[in-house]
C-alpha cells in the first residue's frame, strides 16, 4: 500500500525523520534520563519504538493514556503528570498491575490518591507557569501529609511550560530560575526524582533527573520556529476538493476537526493558508504561482502535534518512496 491509496485526511509519519528524532534525543537523554510524554503521540505502537531505543519509563496526562500503556505491557514505571480526583479513574490506575505514580499539589489530591489505593506520588510544584503545582514553600508540608496518608513520596515535578519557546538568549537563565524553585521544593520533599521539562527545554534543563518530553518524536511548526534540531516527522495528507475559477484560492479537505489549531494555522509549503474551517483549509498561491488541481494531494505540517494526533485513529508510517511500512493505532485517545 502506498500513500496515494489512503483516504484523506490522514496522518503520515516519515520513518527516517522519526528515527532521527528518537536517536538525537536518546543521545542527549539516554535511558531513564528521559521519561517520554505519551500525551504527544497517544500511541502504544510509537511508545514501543521508544522502549526499543532504551526508554522504559513514561508519563502521561490522562488515566486513559496510562491504562493503555499498562495494558500493552509498556513501561515499568508510569507517571500521571497531572492532578486527578476522579475516584473511579484513580482506582483503575491503582488496580492496573503496573507501577503508577500520580502528581499531587494539594491536600485534596493527596486524599483522593490515598483513598483510591494509589501507592506513590510526586509533589507537583509551581515553577512559573500559571497552571497546576503548589508553591515551593508548601511542598514539604504536602509531602509530609502524603506520607501520613500512607503514600510514598518519590520526589518532585515541575513544568516550565511558559519557557518552551522562549528566545534562546533568555531561555537558559529563565529555566535555571524556574528549576531553582523546583530544587528548593525538592530539598524539603526528598525522594530520588526531580522530573520536569519538555521538548523545548531538552538542551537547557540540566537540573531534572528525568525529562518529560514527547513532541520531539513527531515535531510541529510551533517548536520548529524555536530552532529545535528535530525534524518534521508528522504531516497531514489532504486532497484538494475545490479551486476558485479565477485562481484566487483553493480548498482542501482537512480543517479544524483534523488539526490542533491553538498554536496557529498549519503550514502548506509553497502556499499561504488563508483560514481553516470545520472540514476545510482555504489557501492561496504565493506570488502568482499556480494553484493545484482538484484531486491533487498535499501535505500539511501541523502547528501543534498533541491535539492534532488526538483527532485521528491512526498514523501511517511511510518510507522514502511513499510506501506505507506500518500503521500505528492512536489507541490512547480519550480520558
Secondary structure, DSSP 4 states (H G I P E B T S, - for coil): -BGGGS-SSEEEEEHHHHHHHHHHHHHHS-GGGB-EEGGGT--HHHHHHHHHTT--EEEESSHHHHHHHHHTT--SEEEE-S----HHHHHHHHTSSS-EEEEE-SHHHHHHHHHHT--EEEEEB-SSSSSS-B-GGGHHHHHHHHHHTT-EEEEEEE--GGGTT--HHHHHHHHHHHHHHHHHHHHHH-SSEEEE--GGGTTT--S-SEE---GGGT--HHHHTTT-S----EEEEEEEEEE-TTSS-EEES--TTTS--TT---B-TTEEEEEE-SS-EEEEEGGGPPPPPTT-EEEEBPS-HHHHHHT-SEEEEE-TTSBEEEEEE-TT---
